[in-house]
Amino acid sequence: MRAMQDELIYDWNEAERRGPVFPRPFELHDETLRDGIQNPSVVDPGIGDKLETLHLLDEVGVESTDVGLPGAGPRAFEDVLTLCKEIAKHKLGIRATCAGRTLEADIAPMVEVSQKAGIPVEVMTFIGSSPIRQYAEGWTDDKIIDLSVKAIRFAVKEGLPVTFVTEDTTRSKPAFLTDLFRAAIDAGATRLCLCDTVGHVTPDGVINLLQFTKHVIAGTGADVKIDWHGHNDRGLALVNSLYALEHGADRVHGCVLGIGERVGNAPLDLLLINLKLLGALADRDLSKLAALCRKVSAATRFPIPIAYPVVGEDAFRTATGVHAAAIIKAQKKGDEWLADRVYSGVPAAMFGREQEICIGPMSGISNVTYWLETRGIEAKGTLIKAILVSAKASDHNLSTEEVLAVVDRHKKTEAKEAAEAAASAKDEPKDETPVVKPNGKPIEA
C-alpha cells in the first residue's frame, strides 16, 4: 500500500533532502493559558475550561504547558495551583511551567505552588535583552545580568528547574547575549529561551541566532537546551518555528489558534499538523486536535476563522464540480485514503474531520447526487435538476436548510401533480360506445 501511495503523490518536499527534516528529538510547549490570554480581545477562561484544555493538551501529546503567572494575583495563583494539582492527581504526561519576571517576588509563588501540588514546576523567568528595551527601561547591561543571576539562583536553590527567557532576543546584540547567556548558565539555568517577542525575525535570522546560541553553550561545556518562542507580527511565526526545530531548537512554544499579544504567537495546532505531515510525529494521535481548538475558541471567546487550516469550517468543504467529482469517484472505488487526498493536501481523517461536498453556483450533478444520497434522499433526476437550478441562481453555496427547502418544495410539487393527475383521471368521462360482437349484438358491461 505504501508503494502505491508513493506512486500517487510525488513529494517535492523530500526530493532533494538528505536525512530527516528534524535531526534531533524535540518537544512542544504550550503558552495558551499564559501568553495566549494576554491577547487584547480574549477573555481569561474559568478554571473548568482551563482544566478541560489541560487534558486535551495532554491527549494530543504536548510535553509542557505554561499554567500561568501565580504572582499576578489571588485568582491567578489559585488557578495555577488547581492545574498543577490536576496534573499530579491524574498523573498526566504534560509538565507544568510558570512564567515570571527575574524577581524573587514572582518566583516565590511558583515555589509555593510546587510544594502544595507535589510536583516540580519549571520556572520560566524572563527579562528584556535588546538595546531598545534597555533604553526604554533605563537598564544597564550589569543591571540585567544581576537581576537574572539572582532570580535563577533563587529558583535553583528551591530545587526548581529554570528556563532563562530573554525577551526580544532577535533584536539583541551578540556580545551582550554571550555575557548574559554565560551568566545564566553559571547560575544554574538548564534552558535558554530565544524570543522573537515582536515578530521581527525571518527564517535566516532564526538560523543565525540558533547557530550563535549553540556556539555559546558549547563554549561553556554545559548541557543546556534551547527553546524557541515566536510571535506572528510578520506572519512568519509558524515557518520560523519549523526552521527553529530544523536548525537546533530542542523545544518550540506556541498557543492554540495562535492567540497571544497583538496578532498572536506561533499557532500550536498548526505546528502539530505540519510536524505530523512531515513525519516527525508519525505515531501521535491528533484526532482530538479539533476538539482542543474548539474548546479554546469557546473558552476565550476567540472565533475560529472560517478559512483557518484544518479546524476552520471551510477546511475540507468543496462545492466545485470538478473537485467534488474526483472525491466521489475515489469513494466509489472504496478507497477512503484516496478520497481524503485527491483534492486535499491535509488528510481530514488524520485530524478528526472529514471531506464535505456542498452545492453552489459551480456545482454539478455529482455534488447534488452525493449530497442527497449521503442523507438518505432518493436522487431523482427532476429533484437534481430543481436543486441545480436553485444553486445556479444563487451567489453562494446553499446551506443545508436551503437545499432541504428545495427538496420539500419538490416533494410538494410532485404530490400536487400526482393528486391532480389522479383527479383528472377520475373525472375524465367514460367512453360508453357499445362494443359490438361480430354477430351485431352489443356486449353488456
Secondary structure, 3 states (H helix, E strand, C coil): CHHHHHHHCCCCCCCCCCCCCCCCCCEEEECCCCCHHHCCCCCCCCHHHHHHHHHHHHHCCCCEEECCCHHHCHHHHHHHHHHHHHHHHHCCCCEEEEEEECCHHHHHHHHHHHHHHCCCCEEEEEEECCHHHHHHHCCCHHHHHHHHHHHHHHHHHCCCCEEEEEECHHHCCHHHHHHHHHHHHHHCCCEEEEEECCCCCCHHHHHHHHHHHHHHHHHHCCCCEEEEEEECCCCCHHHHHHHHHHCCCCEEEEEHHHCCCCCCECEHHHHHHHHHHCCCCCCCCCCCHHHHHHHHHHHHCCCCCCCCCCCCCCCCEECCHHHHHHHHHHHHCCCHHHHCCCCCCCCHHHHCCCCEECCCCCCCHHHHHHHHHCCCCCCCHHHHHHHHHHHHCCCCCCCHHHHHHHHHHHHHHHHHHHHHHHHHHHHCCCCCCCCECCCCCECCC
